């Protein structure tokens, strides 16, 4: 049995050695999350009939929304946009605009600028639902619809297209792939929640 002096020594040592300042933790999460989004943005397949490429960016946005709090998810995506705006190579390559503000406010800018809102909305919904796979699907699908809607509206204004042309260039080609991204993000988040909380 430890004596009182050793107990006090252990109690004093543990916080000093193991405690991480909240600001450091938050900064680390934001940087790691923006790095994930940047990595996914470079897994891309250009499409000849639209300026919008297929990429894994939406998957990162949805997954971060499911894993982080609404504020932290939005902050992570704002950091990602800021990194791209100053010229870091975090946006999807290709297209007319090659990074920076030109790409942020270019044809695909609507998708990019929707990311903070979508990530926060996914997180908000997920935290008010039962933490199962089905509800994760619902939350992630809602976030994906926000991204598609904002991207399509921006593109319609940017290149002055009709509603039908906008759908064929900015929404319909991405639905099958986005369904897979929604399912993958929901499955990973639900699995993480079960492991963390020890539920079956």
C-alpha positions, 0 to 999 in steps of 0.5 A: 500500500502506498503511503500518503506522500507517494500518493501526493507525488503521483497526483502531482506528477500525472497532470504535469506529464499527461495534460495537453493544453486545450488550445494545442489539442484544438489546433492539432485537430484542426490541422489534422482535419484540414490535412485530411481534406487536402489529401482527399482533394488530390484523389480526383478524376476530371470530367470532360463535360463539366468544370467540376471534377470527381474527388474525395473532398466531400467524403472528408467533409462528411467524415469530419462533420460526423467525428467533430463538434459543429464548431470544430468541424466548421473551424476545420473547414474554414482553416482548409479554405484559408490554406487554399486561399493563401496559395497552399496546394490543398484544393483539387488540381486541374481546371482553369483556376490553379489554386488560391483565391482564383479557385476559391471564387472560380467555377467550383467555389460554391462547393468549397465555400459550402464545406464549413456549413455542411460539416457543421450541419452534419455534426449538429444533426448527428449529435441530435440523433441516435448514434447508429449507422442509419442516422449517420447516413441521414446526417451525412446525406443532408450535408452532401445535399448542402454541398451539391446545392450550393455548388450547383447554384454557384456554378449556374450563376458563374457560367450562366447556365439553365437549370437543366444544364446545371443539373447535368454538370453539377449534380447528377454526375456526382450522385452515385459517387456521393452515395458511396462517400456518404455510406463510407463516412457514416459507416466509419463514424458509426463504427468509431462511436461503437468502439469508443462507447463499447456498444454492440 
